[in-house]
Amino acid sequence: MEKEKIEGSLVFDMNSGKFWITDPDDSAPLTSLEFGDTFEVKVGDKWIETGIEITSDERGNLLFKLKNTNYSGILDGIEARA
């Protein structure tokens, strides 16, 4: 039996330095995500397995990127589930 997934919006909390999946209606944290965790994000109408990595832009600035997607930089508001 497959575990039910928590679904919401991806948010980065600057105070804790963590990513969270939050309730899209009231922004309440539902679950935290750590580097190395795998989860899914919605790309178009498909769920894609991903994880958080740190990369750099063309000027050498560090930024967050989601593996297997084109999402990078500010990742807040992306539909996610874990």
Biopython code that builds the backbone (N, CA, C, O; Angstrom):
import numpy as np
from Bio.PDB.StructureBuilder import StructureBuilder

atoms = [
    (1, "MET", "N", (0.839, -1.179, 0.000)),
    (1, "MET", "CA", (0.000, 0.000, 0.000)),
    (1, "MET", "C", (0.886, 1.246, 0.000)),
    (1, "MET", "O", (1.757, 1.397, 0.857)),
    (2, "GLU", "N", (0.661, 2.120, -0.952)),
    (2, "GLU", "CA", (1.488, 3.318, -1.083)),
    (2, "GLU", "C", (1.075, 4.384, -0.072)),
    (2, "GLU", "O", (-0.113, 4.627, 0.139)),
    (3, "LYS", "N", (2.063, 5.010, 0.547)),
    (3, "LYS", "CA", (1.834, 6.071, 1.515)),
    (3, "LYS", "C", (1.218, 7.281, 0.806)),
    (3, "LYS", "O", (1.643, 7.640, -0.291)),
    (4, "GLU", "N", (0.222, 7.905, 1.431)),
    (4, "GLU", "CA", (-0.405, 9.094, 0.853)),
    (4, "GLU", "C", (0.601, 10.248, 0.861)),
    (4, "GLU", "O", (1.301, 10.469, 1.849)),
    (5, "LYS", "N", (0.659, 10.968, -0.238)),
    (5, "LYS", "CA", (1.631, 12.054, -0.367)),
    (5, "LYS", "C", (1.058, 13.361, 0.148)),
    (5, "LYS", "O", (-0.136, 13.631, 0.019)),
    (6, "ILE", "N", (1.934, 14.168, 0.734)),
    (6, "ILE", "CA", (1.581, 15.514, 1.170)),
    (6, "ILE", "C", (1.770, 16.430, -0.023)),
    (6, "ILE", "O", (2.837, 16.444, -0.637)),
    (7, "GLU", "N", (0.740, 17.193, -0.355)),
    (7, "GLU", "CA", (0.776, 18.052, -1.538)),
    (7, "GLU", "C", (0.530, 19.503, -1.132)),
    (7, "GLU", "O", (-0.326, 19.792, -0.297)),
    (8, "GLY", "N", (1.302, 20.414, -1.742)),
    (8, "GLY", "CA", (1.140, 21.835, -1.451)),
    (8, "GLY", "C", (2.063, 22.670, -2.313)),
    (8, "GLY", "O", (2.344, 22.322, -3.460)),
    (9, "SER", "N", (2.534, 23.778, -1.753)),
    (9, "SER", "CA", (3.417, 24.702, -2.468)),
    (9, "SER", "C", (4.817, 24.670, -1.855)),
    (9, "SER", "O", (4.968, 24.604, -0.635)),
    (10, "LEU", "N", (5.826, 24.715, -2.705)),
    (10, "LEU", "CA", (7.215, 24.753, -2.247)),
    (10, "LEU", "C", (7.546, 26.170, -1.783)),
    (10, "LEU", "O", (7.241, 27.142, -2.474)),
    (11, "VAL", "N", (8.169, 26.281, -0.612)),
    (11, "VAL", "CA", (8.540, 27.584, -0.041)),
    (11, "VAL", "C", (9.902, 27.451, 0.627)),
    (11, "VAL", "O", (10.191, 26.438, 1.264)),
    (12, "PHE", "N", (10.744, 28.484, 0.479)),
    (12, "PHE", "CA", (12.013, 28.537, 1.204)),
    (12, "PHE", "C", (11.850, 29.501, 2.363)),
    (12, "PHE", "O", (11.471, 30.655, 2.167)),
    (13, "ASP", "N", (12.135, 29.031, 3.577)),
    (13, "ASP", "CA", (12.048, 29.856, 4.780)),
    (13, "ASP", "C", (13.433, 30.403, 5.094)),
    (13, "ASP", "O", (14.321, 29.660, 5.511)),
    (14, "MET", "N", (13.613, 31.699, 4.892)),
    (14, "MET", "CA", (14.929, 32.322, 5.110)),
    (14, "MET", "C", (15.358, 32.243, 6.574)),
    (14, "MET", "O", (16.553, 32.161, 6.855)),
    (15, "ASN", "N", (14.417, 32.266, 7.502)),
    (15, "ASN", "CA", (14.766, 32.229, 8.926)),
    (15, "ASN", "C", (15.385, 30.896, 9.330)),
    (15, "ASN", "O", (16.362, 30.862, 10.077)),
    (16, "SER", "N", (14.810, 29.789, 8.832)),
    (16, "SER", "CA", (15.327, 28.469, 9.213)),
    (16, "SER", "C", (16.320, 27.919, 8.194)),
    (16, "SER", "O", (17.049, 26.971, 8.486)),
    (17, "GLY", "N", (16.352, 28.516, 6.983)),
    (17, "GLY", "CA", (17.222, 28.014, 5.927)),
    (17, "GLY", "C", (16.742, 26.696, 5.355)),
    (17, "GLY", "O", (17.536, 25.925, 4.817)),
    (18, "LYS", "N", (15.427, 26.427, 5.468)),
    (18, "LYS", "CA", (14.857, 25.161, 5.009)),
    (18, "LYS", "C", (13.806, 25.395, 3.941)),
    (18, "LYS", "O", (13.181, 26.453, 3.868)),
    (19, "PHE", "N", (13.630, 24.361, 3.105)),
    (19, "PHE", "CA", (12.504, 24.322, 2.183)),
    (19, "PHE", "C", (11.369, 23.582, 2.873)),
    (19, "PHE", "O", (11.591, 22.636, 3.628)),
    (20, "TRP", "N", (10.160, 24.027, 2.600)),
    (20, "TRP", "CA", (8.955, 23.417, 3.152)),
    (20, "TRP", "C", (7.953, 23.191, 2.037)),
    (20, "TRP", "O", (7.945, 23.913, 1.040)),
    (21, "ILE", "N", (7.114, 22.192, 2.209)),
    (21, "ILE", "CA", (5.889, 22.104, 1.428)),
    (21, "ILE", "C", (4.821, 22.656, 2.365)),
    (21, "ILE", "O", (4.626, 22.157, 3.473)),
    (22, "THR", "N", (4.128, 23.706, 1.893)),
    (22, "THR", "CA", (3.149, 24.389, 2.726)),
    (22, "THR", "C", (1.755, 24.238, 2.148)),
    (22, "THR", "O", (1.585, 23.954, 0.963)),
    (23, "ASP", "N", (0.769, 24.430, 2.997)),
    (23, "ASP", "CA", (-0.620, 24.433, 2.565)),
    (23, "ASP", "C", (-0.822, 25.649, 1.662)),
    (23, "ASP", "O", (-0.525, 26.769, 2.078)),
    (24, "PRO", "N", (-1.319, 25.459, 0.439)),
    (24, "PRO", "CA", (-1.448, 26.587, -0.482)),
    (24, "PRO", "C", (-2.467, 27.634, -0.037)),
    (24, "PRO", "O", (-2.411, 28.775, -0.495)),
    (25, "ASP", "N", (-3.399, 27.267, 0.849)),
    (25, "ASP", "CA", (-4.423, 28.214, 1.290)),
    (25, "ASP", "C", (-3.955, 29.128, 2.412)),
    (25, "ASP", "O", (-4.239, 30.326, 2.394)),
    (26, "ASP", "N", (-3.234, 28.572, 3.398)),
    (26, "ASP", "CA", (-2.844, 29.413, 4.534)),
    (26, "ASP", "C", (-1.340, 29.431, 4.799)),
    (26, "ASP", "O", (-0.904, 29.979, 5.811)),
    (27, "SER", "N", (-0.545, 28.844, 3.913)),
    (27, "SER", "CA", (0.925, 28.820, 4.002)),
    (27, "SER", "C", (1.461, 28.108, 5.239)),
    (27, "SER", "O", (2.632, 28.274, 5.581)),
    (28, "ALA", "N", (0.631, 27.319, 5.915)),
    (28, "ALA", "CA", (1.103, 26.567, 7.074)),
    (28, "ALA", "C", (2.040, 25.458, 6.608)),
    (28, "ALA", "O", (1.726, 24.748, 5.653)),
    (29, "PRO", "N", (3.193, 25.297, 7.273)),
    (29, "PRO", "CA", (4.128, 24.232, 6.891)),
    (29, "PRO", "C", (3.506, 22.850, 7.070)),
    (29, "PRO", "O", (2.908, 22.556, 8.105)),
    (30, "LEU", "N", (3.654, 22.005, 6.048)),
    (30, "LEU", "CA", (3.154, 20.634, 6.110)),
    (30, "LEU", "C", (4.292, 19.645, 6.330)),
    (30, "LEU", "O", (4.139, 18.691, 7.094)),
    (31, "THR", "N", (5.427, 19.856, 5.674)),
    (31, "THR", "CA", (6.601, 19.002, 5.862)),
    (31, "THR", "C", (7.838, 19.744, 5.375)),
    (31, "THR", "O", (7.760, 20.538, 4.437)),
    (32, "SER", "N", (8.972, 19.490, 6.007)),
    (32, "SER", "CA", (10.220, 20.123, 5.575)),
    (32, "SER", "C", (10.965, 19.200, 4.623)),
    (32, "SER", "O", (10.777, 17.984, 4.638)),
    (33, "LEU", "N", (11.807, 19.796, 3.800)),
    (33, "LEU", "CA", (12.625, 19.055, 2.845)),
    (33, "LEU", "C", (14.089, 19.343, 3.125)),
    (33, "LEU", "O", (14.465, 20.491, 3.365)),
    (34, "GLU", "N", (14.907, 18.318, 3.097)),
    (34, "GLU", "CA", (16.340, 18.456, 3.316)),
    (34, "GLU", "C", (17.068, 18.217, 2.000)),
    (34, "GLU", "O", (16.520, 17.594, 1.090)),
    (35, "PHE", "N", (18.298, 18.708, 1.895)),
    (35, "PHE", "CA", (19.113, 18.384, 0.731)),
    (35, "PHE", "C", (19.299, 16.876, 0.715)),
    (35, "PHE", "O", (19.603, 16.276, 1.746)),
    (36, "GLY", "N", (19.121, 16.266, -0.435)),
    (36, "GLY", "CA", (19.196, 14.819, -0.569)),
    (36, "GLY", "C", (17.829, 14.156, -0.592)),
    (36, "GLY", "O", (17.702, 13.026, -1.062)),
    (37, "ASP", "N", (16.793, 14.844, -0.087)),
    (37, "ASP", "CA", (15.439, 14.298, -0.163)),
    (37, "ASP", "C", (14.958, 14.313, -1.610)),
    (37, "ASP", "O", (15.307, 15.206, -2.381)),
    (38, "THR", "N", (14.165, 13.328, -1.962)),
    (38, "THR", "CA", (13.503, 13.361, -3.265)),
    (38, "THR", "C", (12.023, 13.635, -3.023)),
    (38, "THR", "O", (11.440, 13.194, -2.032)),
    (39, "PHE", "N", (11.448, 14.360, -3.939)),
    (39, "PHE", "CA", (10.034, 14.719, -3.895)),
    (39, "PHE", "C", (9.617, 14.987, -5.336)),
    (39, "PHE", "O", (10.420, 14.812, -6.252)),
    (40, "GLU", "N", (8.391, 15.402, -5.546)),
    (40, "GLU", "CA", (7.914, 15.658, -6.902)),
    (40, "GLU", "C", (7.418, 17.090, -7.026)),
    (40, "GLU", "O", (6.917, 17.672, -6.064)),
    (41, "VAL", "N", (7.563, 17.651, -8.224)),
    (41, "VAL", "CA", (6.991, 18.950, -8.547)),
    (41, "VAL", "C", (6.173, 18.805, -9.818)),
    (41, "VAL", "O", (6.430, 17.929, -10.645)),
    (42, "LYS", "N", (5.196, 19.668, -9.959)),
    (42, "LYS", "CA", (4.335, 19.616, -11.138)),
    (42, "LYS", "C", (4.951, 20.473, -12.236)),
    (42, "LYS", "O", (5.222, 21.658, -12.041)),
    (43, "VAL", "N", (5.167, 19.855, -13.391)),
    (43, "VAL", "CA", (5.680, 20.539, -14.568)),
    (43, "VAL", "C", (4.629, 20.333, -15.653)),
    (43, "VAL", "O", (4.450, 19.224, -16.155)),
    (44, "GLY", "N", (3.937, 21.411, -16.008)),
    (44, "GLY", "CA", (2.800, 21.262, -16.918)),
    (44, "GLY", "C", (1.721, 20.485, -16.195)),
    (44, "GLY", "O", (1.234, 20.916, -15.150)),
    (45, "ASP", "N", (1.342, 19.340, -16.744)),
    (45, "ASP", "CA", (0.337, 18.500, -16.082)),
    (45, "ASP", "C", (0.922, 17.184, -15.569)),
    (45, "ASP", "O", (0.181, 16.255, -15.249)),
    (46, "LYS", "N", (2.276, 17.106, -15.489)),
    (46, "LYS", "CA", (2.946, 15.882, -15.038)),
    (46, "LYS", "C", (3.715, 16.127, -13.746)),
    (46, "LYS", "O", (4.246, 17.216, -13.527)),
    (47, "TRP", "N", (3.772, 15.100, -12.886)),
    (47, "TRP", "CA", (4.600, 15.136, -11.681)),
    (47, "TRP", "C", (5.973, 14.576, -12.033)),
    (47, "TRP", "O", (6.077, 13.477, -12.578)),
    (48, "ILE", "N", (7.030, 15.333, -11.720)),
    (48, "ILE", "CA", (8.410, 14.956, -12.021)),
    (48, "ILE", "C", (9.170, 14.772, -10.706)),
    (48, "ILE", "O", (9.124, 15.637, -9.832)),
    (49, "GLU", "N", (9.876, 13.633, -10.568)),
    (49, "GLU", "CA", (10.699, 13.413, -9.376)),
    (49, "GLU", "C", (11.903, 14.349, -9.424)),
    (49, "GLU", "O", (12.538, 14.510, -10.466)),
    (50, "THR", "N", (12.206, 14.958, -8.291)),
    (50, "THR", "CA", (13.266, 15.951, -8.235)),
    (50, "THR", "C", (13.931, 15.957, -6.864)),
    (50, "THR", "O", (13.578, 15.174, -5.983)),
    (51, "GLY", "N", (14.877, 16.832, -6.706)),
    (51, "GLY", "CA", (15.575, 17.091, -5.455)),
    (51, "GLY", "C", (16.214, 18.458, -5.563)),
    (51, "GLY", "O", (16.326, 19.006, -6.660)),
    (52, "ILE", "N", (16.628, 19.007, -4.459)),
    (52, "ILE", "CA", (17.214, 20.348, -4.435)),
    (52, "ILE", "C", (18.729, 20.244, -4.576)),
    (52, "ILE", "O", (19.377, 19.459, -3.884)),
    (53, "GLU", "N", (19.276, 21.036, -5.470)),
    (53, "GLU", "CA", (20.734, 21.144, -5.586)),
    (53, "GLU", "C", (21.115, 22.619, -5.564)),
    (53, "GLU", "O", (20.284, 23.496, -5.801)),
    (54, "ILE", "N", (22.366, 22.870, -5.280)),
    (54, "ILE", "CA", (22.894, 24.230, -5.347)),
    (54, "ILE", "C", (23.807, 24.297, -6.554)),
    (54, "ILE", "O", (24.666, 23.438, -6.751)),
    (55, "THR", "N", (23.611, 25.330, -7.361)),
    (55, "THR", "CA", (24.420, 25.539, -8.556)),
    (55, "THR", "C", (24.805, 27.018, -8.593)),
    (55, "THR", "O", (24.584, 27.740, -7.621)),
    (56, "SER", "N", (25.368, 27.462, -9.690)),
    (56, "SER", "CA", (25.711, 28.884, -9.808)),
    (56, "SER", "C", (25.264, 29.411, -11.166)),
    (56, "SER", "O", (25.155, 28.665, -12.140)),
    (57, "ASP", "N", (25.008, 30.712, -11.203)),
    (57, "ASP", "CA", (24.629, 31.334, -12.464)),
    (57, "ASP", "C", (25.878, 31.767, -13.220)),
    (57, "ASP", "O", (26.997, 31.489, -12.789)),
    (58, "GLU", "N", (25.688, 32.447, -14.344)),
    (58, "GLU", "CA", (26.819, 32.839, -15.193)),
    (58, "GLU", "C", (27.761, 33.834, -14.518)),
    (58, "GLU", "O", (28.900, 33.994, -14.956)),
    (59, "ARG", "N", (27.306, 34.504, -13.459)),
    (59, "ARG", "CA", (28.169, 35.448, -12.730)),
    (59, "ARG", "C", (28.777, 34.834, -11.475)),
    (59, "ARG", "O", (29.471, 35.518, -10.722)),
    (60, "GLY", "N", (28.520, 33.542, -11.244)),
    (60, "GLY", "CA", (29.107, 32.862, -10.094)),
    (60, "GLY", "C", (28.267, 32.925, -8.834)),
    (60, "GLY", "O", (28.693, 32.427, -7.792)),
    (61, "ASN", "N", (27.061, 33.534, -8.900)),
    (61, "ASN", "CA", (26.180, 33.592, -7.739)),
    (61, "ASN", "C", (25.560, 32.224, -7.495)),
    (61, "ASN", "O", (25.119, 31.564, -8.436)),
    (62, "LEU", "N", (25.524, 31.796, -6.237)),
    (62, "LEU", "CA", (24.902, 30.515, -5.898)),
    (62, "LEU", "C", (23.395, 30.627, -6.000)),
    (62, "LEU", "O", (22.811, 31.651, -5.645)),
    (63, "LEU", "N", (22.762, 29.554, -6.494)),
    (63, "LEU", "CA", (21.308, 29.520, -6.545)),
    (63, "LEU", "C", (20.811, 28.094, -6.430)),
    (63, "LEU", "O", (21.545, 27.140, -6.691)),
    (64, "PHE", "N", (19.554, 27.960, -6.036)),
    (64, "PHE", "CA", (18.929, 26.650, -5.905)),
    (64, "PHE", "C", (18.392, 26.213, -7.253)),
    (64, "PHE", "O", (17.954, 27.034, -8.059)),
    (65, "LYS", "N", (18.431, 24.901, -7.490)),
    (65, "LYS", "CA", (17.898, 24.316, -8.723)),
    (65, "LYS", "C", (17.201, 23.015, -8.358)),
    (65, "LYS", "O", (17.620, 22.307, -7.442)),
    (66, "LEU", "N", (16.127, 22.706, -9.090)),
    (66, "LEU", "CA", (15.443, 21.432, -8.917)),
    (66, "LEU", "C", (15.881, 20.481, -10.015)),
    (66, "LEU", "O", (15.707, 20.765, -11.200)),
    (67, "LYS", "N", (16.455, 19.342, -9.615)),
    (67, "LYS", "CA", (16.935, 18.328, -10.575)),
    (67, "LYS", "C", (15.806, 17.908, -11.515)),
    (67, "LYS", "O", (14.636, 17.908, -11.132)),
    (68, "ASN", "N", (16.166, 17.554, -12.738)),
    (68, "ASN", "CA", (15.251, 17.036, -13.758)),
    (68, "ASN", "C", (14.204, 18.052, -14.215)),
    (68, "ASN", "O", (13.223, 17.684, -14.860)),
    (69, "THR", "N", (14.412, 19.340, -13.879)),
    (69, "THR", "CA", (13.485, 20.397, -14.304)),
    (69, "THR", "C", (14.301, 21.602, -14.753)),
    (69, "THR", "O", (15.525, 21.622, -14.621)),
    (70, "ASN", "N", (13.615, 22.599, -15.282)),
    (70, "ASN", "CA", (14.255, 23.878, -15.621)),
    (70, "ASN", "C", (14.101, 24.890, -14.503)),
    (70, "ASN", "O", (14.507, 26.042, -14.661)),
    (71, "TYR", "N", (13.520, 24.488, -13.364)),
    (71, "TYR", "CA", (13.307, 25.411, -12.252)),
    (71, "TYR", "C", (14.621, 25.713, -11.543)),
    (71, "TYR", "O", (15.352, 24.802, -11.153)),
    (72, "SER", "N", (14.916, 27.012, -11.378)),
    (72, "SER", "CA", (16.084, 27.436, -10.599)),
    (72, "SER", "C", (15.837, 28.848, -10.100)),
    (72, "SER", "O", (14.936, 29.545, -10.566)),
    (73, "GLY", "N", (16.666, 29.255, -9.135)),
    (73, "GLY", "CA", (16.513, 30.596, -8.559)),
    (73, "GLY", "C", (15.497, 30.557, -7.429)),
    (73, "GLY", "O", (15.588, 29.723, -6.528)),
    (74, "ILE", "N", (14.527, 31.467, -7.483)),
    (74, "ILE", "CA", (13.471, 31.519, -6.474)),
    (74, "ILE", "C", (12.452, 30.440, -6.817)),
    (74, "ILE", "O", (11.839, 30.471, -7.884)),
    (75, "LEU", "N", (12.276, 29.492, -5.913)),
    (75, "LEU", "CA", (11.449, 28.317, -6.183)),
    (75, "LEU", "C", (10.087, 28.375, -5.487)),
    (75, "LEU", "O", (9.292, 27.443, -5.608)),
    (76, "ASP", "N", (9.816, 29.449, -4.769)),
    (76, "ASP", "CA", (8.569, 29.569, -4.021)),
    (76, "ASP", "C", (7.352, 29.480, -4.931)),
    (76, "ASP", "O", (7.323, 30.050, -6.021)),
    (77, "GLY", "N", (6.345, 28.747, -4.454)),
    (77, "GLY", "CA", (5.061, 28.681, -5.131)),
    (77, "GLY", "C", (4.896, 27.537, -6.101)),
    (77, "GLY", "O", (3.809, 27.359, -6.651)),
    (78, "ILE", "N", (5.943, 26.747, -6.336)),
    (78, "ILE", "CA", (5.839, 25.612, -7.248)),
    (78, "ILE", "C", (5.031, 24.510, -6.573)),
    (78, "ILE", "O", (5.246, 24.209, -5.399)),
    (79, "GLU", "N", (4.097, 23.904, -7.317)),
    (79, "GLU", "CA", (3.325, 22.784, -6.767)),
    (79, "GLU", "C", (4.260, 21.624, -6.485)),
    (79, "GLU", "O", (5.033, 21.219, -7.353)),
    (80, "ALA", "N", (4.191, 21.083, -5.262)),
    (80, "ALA", "CA", (5.101, 20.014, -4.859)),
    (80, "ALA", "C", (4.360, 18.991, -4.017)),
    (80, "ALA", "O", (3.330, 19.285, -3.411)),
    (81, "ARG", "N", (4.914, 17.768, -3.994)),
    (81, "ARG", "CA", (4.386, 16.735, -3.107)),
    (81, "ARG", "C", (5.506, 15.813, -2.669)),
    (81, "ARG", "O", (6.475, 15.586, -3.393)),
    (82, "ALA", "N", (5.347, 15.288, -1.464)),
    (82, "ALA", "CA", (6.355, 14.385, -0.905)),
    (82, "ALA", "C", (5.667, 13.258, -0.152)),
    (82, "ALA", "O", (6.338, 12.385, 0.398)),
]
sb = StructureBuilder()
sb.init_structure("model")
sb.init_model(0)
sb.init_chain("A")
sb.init_seg("    ")
for serial, (resi, resn, name, xyz) in enumerate(atoms, 1):
    if name == "N":
        sb.init_residue(resn, " ", resi, " ")
    sb.init_atom(name, np.array(xyz, "f"), 0.0, 1.0, " ", f" {name:<3s}", serial, name[0])
structure = sb.get_structure()
